[in-house]
Amino acid sequence: MKTFLFLLFILVACSAVTKHFRFDTTAVCRDRVTHSLLEHWCYRVEIWHASTLWNEKLFEMKDTICSEQMTYTTLIEGNHTYPSAYGNNYQIYTKIYHTCTIDGRELMRNRQFSYIRAIEDSLNYTLTVDLFEDGTEIQKTEATTESDPDVSDILTMLK
């Protein structure tokens, strides 16, 4: 009987829960002083969950979006399944890799978005971000743009 109760406890504690997330995401890229748009800029969004033990990437855009417009809206949605024993709280933050800069360098904007008690099965959020010169420069190893490494990069990687 004790074995049966123990197995029942493990089964209940480790059952999986699935939540559906929908993020309507609008990125804005304009010079904040002159309000003029930049000619060509790109961005990619990752949605993360921060916990006390680890950070977990929940969703990411499949492709990098490039635009000639001041704003660009895209939808990021999907299901996230987790063991119910972990609880159902989410601490959501975003990582947005973008080139909305005067000189076109790539920055990474890392911001806390929301603390969510995921009681419902489907969660809908609107995310609007002004990216102009916002974020930190990323290292070459973190860059999202694809380029062929030169000989000095290859030698550095081999060290």
C-alpha positions in Angstrom: 0.0 0.0 0.0 2.8 2.4 0.9 4.4 1.8 -2.5 1.1 2.5 -4.3 0.7 5.8 -2.4 4.3 6.8 -3.2 3.8 6.1 -6.9 0.5 8.0 -6.9 2.2 11.0 -5.2 5.0 10.9 -7.8 2.5 10.7 -10.7 0.5 13.6 -9.4 3.6 15.7 -8.7 5.1 15.1 -12.1 2.1 15.5 -14.3 2.6 17.9 -17.1 0.7 21.2 -17.6 0.6 23.0 -20.9 0.0 26.7 -21.3 -0.6 28.6 -24.6 1.2 31.9 -24.9 0.5 34.6 -27.5 2.7 37.7 -27.7 1.6 40.5 -30.1 5.0 42.2 -30.6 5.5 45.6 -32.1 9.0 46.9 -32.5 9.6 50.7 -33.1 12.8 52.0 -34.7 13.1 55.8 -35.0 15.6 58.4 -33.9 14.2 59.7 -30.6 15.5 63.3 -31.2 14.6 63.9 -34.9 11.8 61.2 -35.0 13.1 60.1 -38.4 13.1 56.5 -39.2 16.3 54.5 -39.9 16.7 53.2 -43.4 17.2 49.6 -42.7 17.0 47.7 -39.3 16.6 44.1 -38.2 15.4 42.4 -35.0 14.7 39.1 -33.4 12.9 38.4 -30.1 13.4 35.7 -27.5 10.9 35.2 -24.6 12.5 33.7 -21.5 11.3 32.5 -18.1 13.5 33.2 -15.1 13.4 30.9 -12.1 15.4 30.7 -9.0 17.2 27.6 -10.4 17.7 28.4 -14.1 16.6 30.5 -17.0 14.6 28.8 -19.8 14.0 30.1 -23.3 10.3 29.7 -23.9 9.9 31.0 -27.5 11.9 32.8 -30.1 11.2 34.2 -33.5 12.1 31.7 -36.2 13.7 34.4 -38.5 15.2 37.7 -38.0 12.9 40.4 -39.3 14.3 43.3 -41.3 12.3 46.4 -42.2 12.4 49.7 -43.9 9.4 51.0 -41.8 9.3 52.7 -38.5 7.3 49.9 -36.8 6.9 46.2 -37.4 4.4 44.0 -35.8 4.8 40.2 -35.5 3.1 37.4 -33.5 5.0 35.0 -31.3 3.0 32.2 -30.0 3.3 28.6 -28.9 2.7 26.1 -26.1 4.9 25.6 -23.1 4.7 22.4 -21.1 6.2 22.0 -17.7 5.9 19.6 -14.8 3.1 20.7 -12.4 5.4 20.1 -9.4 7.3 23.3 -10.4 4.2 25.5 -9.9 2.6 27.7 -12.5 4.3 31.0 -12.0 6.3 32.6 -14.8 8.7 35.5 -14.6 8.9 36.6 -18.2 11.7 38.6 -19.7 12.7 39.4 -23.3 15.9 39.4 -25.1 15.7 41.5 -28.3 18.6 41.4 -30.7 18.4 44.4 -33.0 20.3 46.8 -35.3 18.2 49.9 -34.6 21.3 52.1 -34.1 22.8 55.0 -36.0 25.8 53.0 -37.1 24.0 49.6 -37.6 25.8 47.7 -34.8 23.9 44.9 -33.1 22.6 45.4 -29.6 20.8 43.1 -27.2 17.9 44.6 -25.1 17.2 42.5 -22.0 14.2 43.6 -20.0 11.9 42.2 -17.4 8.4 41.9 -18.9 6.0 40.5 -16.4 5.4 38.2 -13.4 2.6 35.9 -14.4 0.5 33.6 -12.3 -0.5 31.3 -15.1 -4.0 30.2 -13.9 -5.5 30.2 -17.3 -4.7 27.8 -20.2 -4.1 30.6 -22.7 -2.2 33.8 -22.0 -2.2 36.8 -24.3 0.2 39.8 -24.0 1.0 42.9 -26.0 4.7 43.8 -26.2 5.6 47.2 -27.7 9.3 48.2 -27.6 11.2 51.3 -28.8 14.6 49.9 -29.8 16.6 53.0 -30.8 20.1 52.7 -29.3 18.6 50.6 -26.4 20.6 47.7 -25.2 24.1 46.5 -24.7 26.7 45.7 -27.3 27.0 42.0 -27.7 30.1 40.0 -28.1 31.0 38.5 -31.5 30.3 35.0 -30.2 26.7 36.1 -29.3 25.9 37.9 -32.5 22.9 36.7 -34.4 24.0 38.0 -37.8 25.6 35.3 -39.9 29.0 36.1 -41.4 32.1 34.1 -42.4 34.8 34.3 -39.7 38.1 35.7 -40.9 41.4 34.0 -40.2 42.1 35.9 -37.0 38.7 34.8 -35.6 39.4 31.2 -36.5 42.9 31.3 -34.8 41.3 32.9 -31.7 38.7 30.1 -31.5 41.4 27.5 -31.7 43.4 28.8 -28.8 
